[in-house]
Amino acid sequence: MERDTIDTDVLLVGAGPASLACAYRLARLLEAAGDKREIMVIEKGAETGQHILSGAVMDPRGFDELFDGKWIEEGCPVEAPVKSEAVYYLTARGKVRFPFLPPTLRNHGAWVVTLSHVVRWMKTRVEVLGVNVFEGFPGKELLWEGERVAGVRTADRGIDKSGAPRAGFTAGADIRAKVTVLGEGSRGSLTKALVSRLGTDGPNPQIYGTGVKEVWEVPDGRIEPGEVYHTAGWPLRSSHYGGGWIYGMPGNRVSIGFVPALDYEDPRFDP
Ligand SMILES: Cc1cc2nc3c(=O)[nH]c(=O)nc-3n(C[C@H](O)[C@H](O)[C@H](O)COP(=O)(O)OP(=O)(O)OC[C@H]3O[C@@H](n4cnc5c(N)ncnc54)[C@H](O)[C@@H]3O)c2cc1C
């Protein structure tokens, strides 16, 4: 099968906030050093941000450092600064407000953002620095030279449900890179292959939760942009770890979600 081979210096897999932050920082360091090395990002979504679900409260410290404190003035889309916050313990019929905010749920000074919008803006920032972002290119398998990762093979296009080629079939390309960075987010398929081959999961492997998240439009006056609520308790039993959130956004929109841990004992449980 004919395959294109593309050579690059640094290949980042996934155009999420982690990869794009890495690409941006590296591109700036290379620019400052007058070094013309090539950085490439591949993203499996047809466009950057398409596979990013998070309606998030974002701690600004990382972006302040990365973008020299100028990310908002340079146009990074934000929904609202966090204006008020509370944590509630829910019961089936009522709620009890926590008298204090647990440290991990303190969001004063943070921003409510739609992460898919943020990463689209990050993409524009890296492209200005000469980074190539290729959308619609899933990394399918790692290329190995002995025990060294030598790049990534992208997925074939134009295959039917049974895996057979159909009209318009194009074989995936081999992107060979001096450095490959996996920024696939949780449950990355290449990352899993790497971890299992090199045994790099260490003593603290990834753990998973499951959940639901939606953006609702609610009637006027229900919630202000920047109002942030986290919940514990109902509908979970006390033995079940997890909780929910409600983040107010402009235009009477709310990000609402619920994430229980996966170590529940009741097999009938369904978030
Ligand atoms: C519903 C929800 C709510 C959240 N709320 C918050 C919050 O309030 N505050 C907070 O700080 N964090 C929050 N998070 C966590 C936050 O979204 C993640 O920590 C963050 O997105 C991780 O960034 P990442 O770049 O590592 O991975 P991701 O954001 O997962 O990005 C990975 C990218 O890689 C692409 N990709 C994956 N595999 C491949 C492949 N093989 N080839 C090509 N592309 C690939 C994906 O399409 C995706 O674009 C939330 C997450 C979720 C799901």
The ligand as a MOL file (V3000), in Angstrom:
LIG
                    3D

  0  0  0     0  0            999 V3000
M  V30 BEGIN CTAB
M  V30 COUNTS 53 58 0 0 0
M  V30 BEGIN ATOM
M  V30 1 C -17.3900 17.6670 31.1600 0
M  V30 2 C -16.0420 18.1450 31.6360 0
M  V30 3 C -15.9370 19.2330 32.5030 0
M  V30 4 C -14.6880 19.6920 32.9290 0
M  V30 5 N -14.6310 20.7900 33.7510 0
M  V30 6 C -13.4340 21.3070 34.0850 0
M  V30 7 C -13.3480 22.4980 34.8710 0
M  V30 8 O -14.3660 23.0650 35.2810 0
M  V30 9 N -12.1250 23.0000 35.1580 0
M  V30 10 C -10.9740 22.3740 34.7160 0
M  V30 11 O -9.8760 22.8890 34.9770 0
M  V30 12 N -11.0210 21.2260 33.9870 0
M  V30 13 C -12.2200 20.6910 33.6730 0
M  V30 14 N -12.2760 19.5360 32.9350 0
M  V30 15 C -11.0270 18.8550 32.6040 0
M  V30 16 C -10.3730 19.4850 31.3820 0
M  V30 17 O -11.3020 19.5580 30.3220 0
M  V30 18 C -9.1830 18.5980 30.9920 0
M  V30 19 O -8.2820 18.5310 32.0690 0
M  V30 20 C -8.4430 19.1550 29.7810 0
M  V30 21 O -9.3200 19.3070 28.6840 0
M  V30 22 C -7.2930 18.2120 29.4210 0
M  V30 23 O -6.5960 18.7810 28.3370 0
M  V30 24 P -5.7720 17.8830 27.3410 0
M  V30 25 O -5.2350 18.7920 26.2710 0
M  V30 26 O -4.8420 17.0270 28.1050 0
M  V30 27 O -6.8130 16.8610 26.6890 0
M  V30 28 P -8.2220 17.0980 25.9040 0
M  V30 29 O -8.8220 18.4200 26.2610 0
M  V30 30 O -8.9750 15.8550 26.1130 0
M  V30 31 O -7.7270 17.2050 24.3930 0
M  V30 32 C -7.2410 16.0930 23.6980 0
M  V30 33 C -7.3750 16.3840 22.1970 0
M  V30 34 O -6.6870 15.3600 21.5040 0
M  V30 35 C -7.4940 14.8640 20.4530 0
M  V30 36 N -7.0570 13.4800 20.2580 0
M  V30 37 C -7.1580 12.4580 21.1370 0
M  V30 38 N -6.6040 11.3390 20.6390 0
M  V30 39 C -6.1190 11.6790 19.4100 0
M  V30 40 C -5.4370 10.9450 18.3980 0
M  V30 41 N -5.1020 9.6570 18.5420 0
M  V30 42 N -5.1000 11.6080 17.2350 0
M  V30 43 C -5.4120 12.9190 17.0710 0
M  V30 44 N -6.0790 13.6470 18.0040 0
M  V30 45 C -6.4050 13.0430 19.1590 0
M  V30 46 C -8.9190 15.0110 20.9730 0
M  V30 47 O -9.8500 15.0560 19.8830 0
M  V30 48 C -8.8180 16.3620 21.7030 0
M  V30 49 O -9.0430 17.4560 20.8330 0
M  V30 50 C -13.5170 19.0410 32.5070 0
M  V30 51 C -13.6060 17.9330 31.6380 0
M  V30 52 C -14.8580 17.4980 31.2070 0
M  V30 53 C -14.9330 16.3170 30.2560 0
M  V30 END ATOM
M  V30 BEGIN BOND
M  V30 1 1 1 2
M  V30 2 1 2 3
M  V30 3 2 2 52
M  V30 4 2 3 4
M  V30 5 1 4 5
M  V30 6 1 4 50
M  V30 7 2 5 6
M  V30 8 1 6 7
M  V30 9 1 6 13
M  V30 10 2 7 8
M  V30 11 1 7 9
M  V30 12 1 9 10
M  V30 13 2 10 11
M  V30 14 1 10 12
M  V30 15 2 12 13
M  V30 16 1 13 14
M  V30 17 1 14 15
M  V30 18 1 14 50
M  V30 19 1 15 16
M  V30 20 1 16 17
M  V30 21 1 16 18
M  V30 22 1 18 19
M  V30 23 1 18 20
M  V30 24 1 20 21
M  V30 25 1 20 22
M  V30 26 1 22 23
M  V30 27 1 23 24
M  V30 28 2 24 25
M  V30 29 1 24 26
M  V30 30 1 24 27
M  V30 31 1 27 28
M  V30 32 2 28 29
M  V30 33 1 28 30
M  V30 34 1 28 31
M  V30 35 1 31 32
M  V30 36 1 32 33
M  V30 37 1 33 34
M  V30 38 1 33 48
M  V30 39 1 34 35
M  V30 40 1 35 36
M  V30 41 1 35 46
M  V30 42 1 36 37
M  V30 43 1 36 45
M  V30 44 2 37 38
M  V30 45 1 38 39
M  V30 46 1 39 40
M  V30 47 2 39 45
M  V30 48 1 40 41
M  V30 49 2 40 42
M  V30 50 1 42 43
M  V30 51 2 43 44
M  V30 52 1 44 45
M  V30 53 1 46 47
M  V30 54 1 46 48
M  V30 55 1 48 49
M  V30 56 2 50 51
M  V30 57 1 51 52
M  V30 58 1 52 53
M  V30 END BOND
M  V30 END CTAB
M  END
